[in-house]
Each structure stands twice: as structure tokens, then as C-alpha cells.
Amino acid sequence: MNNHTEPQMRTVVRKMLKMIGVLIIWAMITIFFGLNLEWALILGSFNGFNWAFYSWFVISFSGVLYYFYRVWFK
């Protein structure tokens, strides 16, 4: 096997594991606040918890996408 292949595979696998870990942690936090605390559900009218959750969702998802971009293109 080529000596350069193994270090390259290690970096790719390391990047993928970082991305999977960040995505799982982000999803767990978002699901907890959104579904378990029912902040994502609009029951009757749009309240402050809904605003907080959807603001968190948009800002944090943008941050996750930026992190993915930084991991792959640095």
C-alpha cells in the first residue's frame, strides 16, 4: 500500500467523525428543546418559546454548516 494513502485516509476519517459527532450533538440538543419541551410545536399562537427555538435552529444550523465548511476546506 502506498505510504501516502494511509495518512490521507486518516485525515478523511477524522474529518468525517468530527462532522458526525457535531451533527449528533446538535441534533440531540435541537430535538430535546424542540420536541421534548414542545418549543417547536405551535399550539394556538406563536409564543416566545417558539421564537427562541426557531431562532436557535436557524443560527445553530448556520453555525454547523459553517463548521462543516471549515473542516473540509481548511
C-alpha positions as CSV (number, residue, x, y, z in Angstrom):
1,M,0.0,0.0,0.0
2,N,1.2,3.5,-0.8
3,N,2.6,5.4,2.2
4,H,0.6,8.5,1.4
5,T,-2.7,6.7,1.3
6,E,-2.9,5.8,5.0
7,P,-2.3,9.4,6.3
8,Q,-4.8,10.7,3.8
9,M,-7.4,8.2,4.8
10,R,-6.8,9.0,8.5
11,T,-7.5,12.7,7.8
12,V,-10.6,11.9,5.9
13,V,-11.9,9.5,8.5
14,R,-11.1,12.0,11.3
15,K,-13.0,14.8,9.4
16,M,-16.0,12.5,8.9
17,L,-16.0,11.5,12.6
18,K,-15.8,15.2,13.7
19,M,-18.8,16.0,11.4
20,I,-20.8,13.1,12.6
21,G,-20.1,14.0,16.3
22,V,-21.1,17.6,15.8
23,L,-24.2,16.7,13.9
24,I,-25.3,14.2,16.6
25,I,-24.8,16.6,19.4
26,W,-26.5,19.4,17.6
27,A,-29.5,17.1,16.7
28,M,-29.8,15.9,20.3
29,I,-29.9,19.5,21.7
30,T,-32.4,20.6,19.0
31,I,-34.6,17.6,19.4
32,F,-34.7,18.0,23.2
33,F,-35.7,21.6,23.1
34,G,-37.9,21.3,20.1
35,L,-39.9,18.1,20.7
36,N,-39.4,17.1,24.3
37,L,-40.1,20.6,25.7
38,E,-42.5,21.2,22.8
39,W,-40.9,24.5,21.8
40,A,-41.1,23.6,18.1
41,L,-44.8,23.0,18.3
42,I,-47.1,25.9,17.6
43,L,-50.1,25.3,19.9
44,G,-52.6,28.1,19.5
45,S,-50.3,31.0,18.8
46,F,-46.7,31.7,18.2
47,N,-45.1,32.4,21.6
48,G,-41.7,33.4,23.0
49,F,-40.5,29.8,23.3
50,N,-41.3,29.2,19.6
51,W,-39.3,32.4,18.7
52,A,-36.4,31.2,20.9
53,F,-36.4,27.7,19.4
54,Y,-36.6,28.7,15.7
55,S,-34.0,31.5,16.2
56,W,-31.7,28.9,17.8
57,F,-32.5,26.4,15.0
58,V,-31.5,28.9,12.2
59,I,-28.5,30.3,13.9
60,S,-27.1,27.0,15.2
61,F,-27.7,25.2,11.8
62,S,-25.9,28.0,10.1
63,G,-23.0,27.5,12.6
64,V,-23.0,23.8,11.9
65,L,-22.8,24.3,8.2
66,Y,-20.0,26.8,8.6
67,Y,-18.1,24.3,10.8
68,F,-18.5,21.6,8.1
69,Y,-17.2,24.1,5.5
70,R,-14.2,24.9,7.8
71,V,-13.4,21.3,8.5
72,W,-13.4,20.3,4.8
73,F,-11.7,23.3,3.3
74,K,-9.0,24.4,5.7
